[in-house]
Amino acid sequence: MGPGVVQEVSPAPVPSPSGNTARAGPTGLTLANLLGLEGVRALVIERNATTVQEPRAVSIDDESLRTMQAAGLVEMVLPAIVPGYGSHYLSPNGRCFVSVRPTEAPYGYPRRNAFRQPVLERQLREGLARFSSVGALFGHALESFAQNDHGVSLRVRRPDGRPVEVGCDFLVGCDGADSTVRRGLDVALEGSSPSERWLIVDLENSEVDSPHTIVFCDPARPAIALPGPDRTRRFEFKLHPTERDEDLLAPQVIERLLAAHGADPRSAITRTVVYRFHARVAARWAAGRIVLAGDAAHLTPPFAGQGMNSGIRDAHNLAWKLAAIVQGVVGPGILDTYEAERRRHVWEMIRLALRMGRVMAPRNRLTAWAVQSGFRLLGLCPPARDYIAEMRYKPTPRFASGFLVPDGRSARRTLVGRLLPQPRVVASDNRTVRLDTVLGNRFALLVWTARPDAVFAAADQPIWDRLGAKRIAVVPPGLDREALPGVDTVRDRDGGVATALARYPDHVLLLRPDHYVAACIPPGELARGAEAVAALVGRTSEGLRGGSRAAPPAHRGLSRDRAISRSPTGPAPAAANRRSGTPGSACGPAGSR
C-alpha cells in the first residue's frame, strides 16, 4: 500500500505544504479535509493512481458520521449509506438467540450504518477540491524521510520514477498495516495475530430478505452476512485449521457456501479473498514531528466493525491539534497528548472485537450452547436485553489524561474527557439543527442554563480569546431567548441537552474542536477556570517528547474543592516554520532535485 501523510512544511527549494498525509485512505483523507477547513497547508501522498476501488470496510458508525459532519461532508455521505442496521445472532439450529437493534443516537446519527469504502474515499477526495491549501499526489510513493528540530524531509518517487523531495513541519503516517512510516521509525507492533482465517465474498445485485447482519454462530462453519448499499452484500466464512486457502477459493465451494447461507443466487461475485486478522497496536505512535494514525498505529479485528472508525477518530483528534499549532494557538507539545488520549480506547475496541469474535465463532458445540444459553437468559431481563440491543457495550469515547483539566469527579461521573452528546437544538433563526452546527470546529464555552447573562457576565479572560472560543448558551424549551452580545443562545429542542448536562446546571464546559469536554467550570468560577486552562495551554509550549506513552505532566485541575493550578501561561507559540507560508497559502507538488 502507498503512504499517506499530513504535515506543516519547512523551507524547501520546492513548493511544499504544512502537512503531508501518506496514503489517501479514510484516515488520511479525513485528516486532510479537516485541515483544509482550517486553512492549513497539507499534502496527501498516495502510491496508487486513485482511491481504493475494491470493497474493504463495510460499517461506519455514529462517531465517524459526526466527523464527516465536522468535515462538511455528511450531507454527501448520508445518501450513500444504509442507516441504522442491526444484527441477528443465530444458533446452529437457526434460532435467533440475541438481537442488536440500536435505536438511540446520542451523537446525532445511528450507531451502525452500512457503507461502501470506495464511495466514501471518492467523496473524501472530492472534498479536497474545496481547499486551495490542500494538495494530493496520487501515483507517488513515499520512499524515505528524515527529521530534525525544525521539520521533516521526505523523498518521494514520482510515477515516472524520478525522485522528488518535500519538506514539512509534521508528518502523519496513515499508510496502513504495512506502514512505510512505522517501519522507518523502527516501531514494533504489540499484541497478537491469531491464526484464524476468514474467506470474504463480496456480492452485487443481491436481493435479500433482511437489511440486517446475520451471524451464523455455528462451530461447524461460523459465517456472517452483512448488508450494504445499492444491493451489495458481504459474506464471511471461517476456515478450519486443516483447510487450505485455495480449497475455499474454488468457485464451486464458494457457490455451495453462499447457497447454504441464504445468498441470492442471481448475485454477481465482485471479490473473493482470504484474510487473517490482527489485534496489535504500535509500541509508540509518535517520534518528534512524525505521528502514526489509522492502521499504521493499530490493527483491529473486524468483528466489531471498528477498524476504519478507529482511524477516523485518530484523524479528528490530530486535525485540530495540528491546526492549533500552525495557527500559533498552542505549542507542538500538544501532540504528546494524542497517544495518551487514543491508545486506551483503541485497546478497548480491540478487546471488544475479540469478545464478539468468540461469540460469532464458538470453538465447539458445548461452548456454543453455553454462550447462547447465557444470552437467552439475559434476554429475560429487560435492562440486560436493552443493554445489548442498544449497543451500550461499545466502549464510550473518553480519556482520563491528555488535553484536559480534571474536575475531581470519578471516571464514571465526570464529563471531562468525554465526547459530548449531540442532541438537537433550536438555533437563533428558529431552525432545528444538530448541536455541532452551532458549535462549529472550534473551541467553545457551552452552558446549559436559564440565566446565560449571569453565567457569561465575567467571561472576558484572555485565554478564551486566544483559543477563539465561542460563547454558547442552551436554555430550556419554552424559555424566551434574550439576545446577549457575543453569546449564541439556542433552545434545547427535545430535552437532550438537559439529559446530557443534568449534573452540570450552570457549569461552563470548555469544548475542544473535536467536541470532547476539556474542562467543566463550576458556577462563579470562570476566572479560576481560565487560569487552569491557560496553564494547560502553556504546558504545550514545553516541546515534543518524542511520542512517550506517559500522560502529560500531572497538574492540579478544577476539582470539586476548587483547587486550581496557577502556573502562568507562556506567550503564544509561533507556528513551526511559518516561513514556509501562511496557513492559508496554496501548496503545489514539489519539483525534482
VENQUIKA-V469130 format. One record per pair of residues at least 4 apart in sequence whose C-alpha atoms are under 6 Angstrom apart, sorted by sequence separation. I is the first residue (numbers start at 0). GAP is how many residues later the second one is. D is the distance in whole Angstrom. If there is no record, write none. Layout:
i: (I & I)
gap: (GAP & GAP)
d: (D & D)
This chain:
i: (23 & 24 & 25 & 35 & 68 & 73 & 89 & 90 & 104 & 146 & 156 & 157 & 174 & 179 & 217 & 227 & 258 & 285 & 291 & 292 & 294 & 305 & 314 & 319 & 324 & 338 & 356 & 357 & 367 & 368 & 380 & 381 & 385 & 409 & 425 & 426 & 435 & 452 & 496 & 497 & 510 & 511 & 524 & 525 & 529 & 557 & 558 & 23 & 34 & 67 & 68 & 89 & 104 & 146 & 156 & 181 & 216 & 227 & 247 & 257 & 285 & 291 & 323 & 324 & 361 & 386 & 408 & 425 & 463 & 510 & 557 & 67 & 89 & 145 & 156 & 215 & 226 & 284 & 323 & 324 & 361 & 377 & 378 & 425 & 510 & 557 & 8 & 20 & 88 & 89 & 145 & 155 & 215 & 225 & 284 & 299 & 324 & 424 & 509 & 510 & 556 & 8 & 144 & 155 & 172 & 215 & 225 & 424 & 509 & 520 & 555 & 556 & 7 & 8 & 88 & 144 & 154 & 214 & 224 & 423 & 509 & 555 & 7 & 143 & 144 & 154 & 213 & 224 & 423 & 424 & 508 & 6 & 7 & 87 & 143 & 153 & 213 & 223 & 423 & 508 & 6 & 86 & 142 & 153 & 212 & 223 & 422 & 507 & 5 & 6 & 86 & 142 & 152 & 212 & 222 & 421 & 507 & 5 & 85 & 141 & 152 & 222 & 476 & 506 & 4 & 5 & 85 & 140 & 151 & 281 & 471 & 473 & 475 & 476 & 506 & 4 & 140 & 151 & 210 & 221 & 280 & 470 & 471 & 472 & 473 & 474 & 475 & 506 & 3 & 4 & 139 & 150 & 151 & 280 & 293 & 399 & 471 & 473 & 505 & 3 & 139 & 150 & 279 & 398 & 2 & 3 & 139 & 279 & 397 & 2 & 3 & 138 & 278 & 397 & 1 & 277 & 278 & 292 & 451 & 19 & 21 & 22 & 23 & 278 & 396 & 17 & 18 & 19 & 20 & 21 & 22 & 277 & 3 & 16 & 17 & 18 & 19 & 20 & 276 & 16 & 205 & 443 & 444 & 447 & 449 & 16 & 83 & 204 & 205 & 442 & 443 & 444 & 445 & 446 & 447 & 448 & 84 & 443 & 445 & 447 & 83 & 84 & 203 & 83 & 202 & 82 & 202 & 81 & 537 & 81 & 201 & 531 & 534 & 537 & 80 & 200 & 531 & 534 & 80 & 200 & 534 & 199 & 530 & 533 & 5 & 199 & 33 & 198 & 198 & 4 & 197 & 197 & 3 & 197 & 3 & 196 & 2 & 1 & 1 & 61 & 61 & 61 & 303 & 60 & 299 & 302 & 60 & 60 & 300 & 59 & 58 & 302 & 58 & 57 & 58 & 57 & 206 & 447 & 448 & 57 & 205 & 340 & 447 & 446 & 56 & 446 & 205 & 340 & 446 & 204 & 339 & 427 & 445 & 203 & 426 & 445 & 202 & 203 & 425 & 444 & 52 & 202 & 336 & 425 & 444 & 51 & 202 & 424 & 443 & 201 & 202 & 424 & 425 & 443 & 201 & 424 & 442 & 201 & 423 & 442 & 200 & 442 & 200 & 441 & 462 & 199 & 440 & 199 & 422 & 198 & 198 & 197 & 197 & 196 & 196 & 192 & 192 & 191 & 190 & 191 & 48 & 190 & 48 & 189 & 42 & 47 & 188 & 189 & 40 & 41 & 42 & 43 & 44 & 45 & 46 & 188 & 189 & 40 & 42 & 45 & 46 & 188 & 189 & 45 & 46 & 187 & 188 & 25 & 28 & 32 & 35 & 187 & 419 & 418 & 419 & 418 & 35 & 417 & 417 & 416 & 415 & 415 & 415 & 114 & 113 & 403 & 404 & 403 & 178 & 171 & 176 & 169 & 170 & 171 & 172 & 173 & 175 & 176 & 169 & 171 & 173 & 175 & 174 & 173 & 86 & 89 & 85 & 86 & 87 & 88 & 89 & 90 & 91 & 84 & 86 & 89 & 1 & 2 & 221 & 9 & 216 & 218 & 216 & 218 & 218 & 27 & 81 & 80 & 15 & 17 & 400 & 15 & 18 & 19 & 20 & 21 & 22 & 405 & 406 & 407 & 21 & 22 & 404 & 405 & 406 & 407 & 21 & 11 & 9 & 8 & 9 & 8 & 9 & 7 & 8 & 6 & 7 & 6 & 7 & 6 & 6 & 5 & 4 & 5 & 4 & 4 & 3 & 4 & 3 & 3 & 2 & 333 & 332 & 332 & 330 & 332 & 330 & 332 & 331 & 332 & 335 & 339 & 330 & 63 & 327 & 58 & 327 & 327 & 326 & 325 & 324 & 287 & 287 & 286 & 286 & 285 & 26 & 96 & 26 & 30 & 34 & 26 & 101 & 26 & 30 & 100 & 101 & 99 & 106 & 107 & 105 & 106 & 165 & 163 & 163 & 132 & 132 & 131 & 132 & 40 & 39 & 38 & 38 & 9 & 10 & 9 & 16 & 15 & 14 & 14 & 13 & 13)
gap: (4 & 4 & 4 & 4 & 4 & 4 & 4 & 4 & 4 & 4 & 4 & 4 & 4 & 4 & 4 & 4 & 4 & 4 & 4 & 4 & 4 & 4 & 4 & 4 & 4 & 4 & 4 & 4 & 4 & 4 & 4 & 4 & 4 & 4 & 4 & 4 & 4 & 4 & 4 & 4 & 4 & 4 & 4 & 4 & 4 & 4 & 4 & 5 & 5 & 5 & 5 & 5 & 5 & 5 & 5 & 5 & 5 & 5 & 5 & 5 & 5 & 5 & 5 & 5 & 5 & 5 & 5 & 5 & 5 & 5 & 5 & 6 & 6 & 6 & 6 & 6 & 6 & 6 & 6 & 6 & 6 & 6 & 6 & 6 & 6 & 6 & 7 & 7 & 7 & 7 & 7 & 7 & 7 & 7 & 7 & 7 & 7 & 7 & 7 & 7 & 7 & 8 & 8 & 8 & 8 & 8 & 8 & 8 & 8 & 8 & 8 & 8 & 9 & 9 & 9 & 9 & 9 & 9 & 9 & 9 & 9 & 9 & 10 & 10 & 10 & 10 & 10 & 10 & 10 & 10 & 10 & 11 & 11 & 11 & 11 & 11 & 11 & 11 & 11 & 11 & 12 & 12 & 12 & 12 & 12 & 12 & 12 & 12 & 13 & 13 & 13 & 13 & 13 & 13 & 13 & 13 & 13 & 14 & 14 & 14 & 14 & 14 & 14 & 14 & 15 & 15 & 15 & 15 & 15 & 15 & 15 & 15 & 15 & 15 & 15 & 16 & 16 & 16 & 16 & 16 & 16 & 16 & 16 & 16 & 16 & 16 & 16 & 16 & 17 & 17 & 17 & 17 & 17 & 17 & 17 & 17 & 17 & 17 & 17 & 18 & 18 & 18 & 18 & 18 & 19 & 19 & 19 & 19 & 19 & 20 & 20 & 20 & 20 & 20 & 21 & 21 & 21 & 21 & 21 & 22 & 22 & 22 & 22 & 22 & 22 & 23 & 23 & 23 & 23 & 23 & 23 & 23 & 24 & 24 & 24 & 24 & 24 & 24 & 24 & 25 & 25 & 25 & 25 & 25 & 25 & 26 & 26 & 26 & 26 & 26 & 26 & 26 & 26 & 26 & 26 & 26 & 27 & 27 & 27 & 27 & 28 & 28 & 28 & 29 & 29 & 30 & 30 & 31 & 31 & 32 & 32 & 32 & 32 & 32 & 33 & 33 & 33 & 33 & 34 & 34 & 34 & 35 & 35 & 35 & 36 & 36 & 37 & 37 & 38 & 39 & 39 & 40 & 41 & 41 & 42 & 42 & 43 & 44 & 45 & 47 & 48 & 49 & 49 & 50 & 50 & 50 & 51 & 52 & 52 & 53 & 54 & 54 & 55 & 56 & 56 & 57 & 57 & 57 & 57 & 58 & 58 & 58 & 58 & 59 & 60 & 60 & 61 & 61 & 61 & 62 & 62 & 62 & 62 & 63 & 63 & 63 & 64 & 64 & 64 & 64 & 65 & 65 & 65 & 65 & 65 & 66 & 66 & 66 & 66 & 67 & 67 & 67 & 67 & 67 & 68 & 68 & 68 & 69 & 69 & 69 & 70 & 70 & 71 & 71 & 71 & 72 & 72 & 73 & 73 & 74 & 75 & 76 & 77 & 78 & 79 & 85 & 86 & 87 & 88 & 88 & 89 & 89 & 90 & 90 & 91 & 91 & 91 & 91 & 92 & 92 & 92 & 92 & 92 & 92 & 92 & 92 & 92 & 93 & 93 & 93 & 93 & 93 & 93 & 94 & 94 & 94 & 94 & 95 & 95 & 95 & 95 & 95 & 95 & 96 & 96 & 97 & 98 & 98 & 99 & 100 & 101 & 102 & 103 & 113 & 114 & 114 & 114 & 115 & 117 & 118 & 118 & 119 & 119 & 119 & 119 & 119 & 119 & 119 & 120 & 120 & 120 & 120 & 121 & 122 & 125 & 125 & 126 & 126 & 126 & 126 & 126 & 126 & 126 & 127 & 127 & 127 & 139 & 139 & 139 & 141 & 143 & 143 & 144 & 144 & 145 & 146 & 147 & 148 & 150 & 150 & 150 & 151 & 151 & 151 & 151 & 151 & 151 & 151 & 151 & 151 & 152 & 152 & 152 & 152 & 152 & 152 & 153 & 155 & 157 & 158 & 158 & 159 & 159 & 160 & 160 & 161 & 161 & 162 & 162 & 163 & 164 & 165 & 166 & 166 & 167 & 168 & 169 & 169 & 170 & 171 & 172 & 206 & 207 & 208 & 209 & 209 & 210 & 210 & 211 & 211 & 211 & 211 & 242 & 245 & 245 & 246 & 246 & 247 & 248 & 249 & 250 & 256 & 258 & 259 & 260 & 261 & 267 & 279 & 284 & 284 & 284 & 285 & 287 & 288 & 288 & 288 & 288 & 289 & 314 & 314 & 315 & 315 & 424 & 427 & 428 & 452 & 453 & 454 & 454 & 542 & 543 & 544 & 545 & 567 & 569 & 570 & 570 & 571 & 573 & 575 & 576 & 577)
d: (5 & 6 & 6 & 6 & 6 & 6 & 5 & 5 & 5 & 6 & 6 & 5 & 5 & 6 & 5 & 5 & 6 & 6 & 6 & 5 & 5 & 6 & 6 & 6 & 6 & 5 & 6 & 6 & 6 & 6 & 6 & 6 & 6 & 6 & 5 & 5 & 6 & 6 & 6 & 5 & 5 & 5 & 6 & 6 & 6 & 6 & 6 & 5 & 5 & 5 & 5 & 5 & 5 & 4 & 6 & 6 & 5 & 5 & 6 & 5 & 4 & 5 & 5 & 5 & 6 & 5 & 5 & 6 & 5 & 6 & 6 & 5 & 4 & 6 & 5 & 6 & 5 & 6 & 6 & 6 & 5 & 6 & 5 & 4 & 5 & 5 & 6 & 6 & 5 & 6 & 5 & 6 & 5 & 6 & 5 & 5 & 6 & 6 & 6 & 6 & 5 & 5 & 6 & 5 & 6 & 6 & 5 & 6 & 5 & 6 & 6 & 6 & 6 & 4 & 6 & 4 & 6 & 5 & 6 & 5 & 5 & 5 & 3 & 6 & 6 & 5 & 6 & 5 & 4 & 6 & 6 & 5 & 4 & 5 & 5 & 5 & 5 & 6 & 6 & 5 & 2 & 6 & 6 & 5 & 6 & 5 & 6 & 6 & 4 & 4 & 5 & 6 & 6 & 5 & 5 & 5 & 5 & 3 & 5 & 5 & 4 & 4 & 6 & 5 & 4 & 3 & 4 & 5 & 6 & 5 & 6 & 6 & 6 & 5 & 5 & 2 & 5 & 5 & 6 & 6 & 6 & 5 & 5 & 5 & 5 & 5 & 5 & 5 & 4 & 3 & 6 & 6 & 6 & 4 & 4 & 6 & 6 & 5 & 6 & 1 & 5 & 4 & 6 & 5 & 4 & 3 & 6 & 5 & 5 & 4 & 6 & 5 & 6 & 4 & 5 & 6 & 5 & 6 & 6 & 5 & 6 & 6 & 6 & 6 & 6 & 4 & 4 & 4 & 4 & 5 & 4 & 6 & 6 & 5 & 5 & 6 & 5 & 6 & 5 & 5 & 5 & 4 & 6 & 6 & 5 & 6 & 5 & 5 & 6 & 5 & 4 & 5 & 5 & 5 & 5 & 5 & 6 & 6 & 6 & 6 & 5 & 6 & 4 & 5 & 6 & 4 & 5 & 6 & 4 & 5 & 5 & 6 & 5 & 5 & 6 & 6 & 5 & 6 & 5 & 5 & 5 & 6 & 6 & 5 & 6 & 5 & 5 & 5 & 5 & 6 & 5 & 4 & 5 & 6 & 6 & 6 & 6 & 5 & 4 & 5 & 6 & 5 & 5 & 5 & 5 & 5 & 5 & 6 & 6 & 5 & 6 & 6 & 5 & 6 & 6 & 5 & 6 & 6 & 5 & 6 & 6 & 5 & 6 & 6 & 6 & 6 & 5 & 6 & 5 & 5 & 6 & 6 & 6 & 6 & 5 & 5 & 6 & 5 & 6 & 6 & 5 & 5 & 5 & 5 & 5 & 5 & 5 & 5 & 6 & 6 & 6 & 5 & 6 & 5 & 6 & 5 & 6 & 5 & 6 & 5 & 6 & 5 & 5 & 4 & 6 & 5 & 5 & 5 & 5 & 6 & 4 & 5 & 6 & 6 & 5 & 4 & 6 & 5 & 6 & 6 & 5 & 4 & 4 & 5 & 6 & 5 & 6 & 5 & 5 & 5 & 5 & 4 & 5 & 5 & 5 & 5 & 6 & 6 & 5 & 6 & 5 & 4 & 6 & 6 & 4 & 6 & 6 & 6 & 6 & 6 & 6 & 6 & 6 & 6 & 6 & 4 & 6 & 5 & 6 & 5 & 5 & 6 & 6 & 6 & 5 & 4 & 5 & 6 & 5 & 6 & 5 & 5 & 5 & 5 & 5 & 5 & 5 & 5 & 6 & 6 & 6 & 5 & 6 & 6 & 5 & 6 & 5 & 4 & 5 & 5 & 5 & 5 & 5 & 5 & 6 & 6 & 6 & 6 & 5 & 6 & 5 & 5 & 6 & 6 & 5 & 6 & 6 & 6 & 6 & 6 & 6 & 6 & 6 & 5 & 5 & 5 & 6 & 5 & 4 & 4 & 5 & 5 & 5 & 6 & 4 & 6 & 5 & 6 & 5 & 5 & 4 & 3 & 5 & 5 & 5 & 5 & 4 & 5 & 5 & 4 & 5 & 5 & 5 & 5 & 4 & 5 & 6 & 6 & 5 & 5 & 4 & 5 & 4 & 6 & 5 & 6 & 4 & 5 & 6 & 5 & 6 & 5 & 5 & 6 & 5 & 6 & 5 & 5 & 6 & 4 & 6 & 6 & 4 & 4 & 5 & 4 & 6 & 6 & 5 & 5 & 6 & 5 & 6 & 6 & 6 & 5 & 4 & 4 & 5 & 5 & 5 & 5 & 6 & 6 & 4 & 6 & 4 & 5 & 6 & 6 & 5 & 5 & 5 & 5 & 5 & 5 & 5 & 6 & 6 & 5 & 5 & 6)
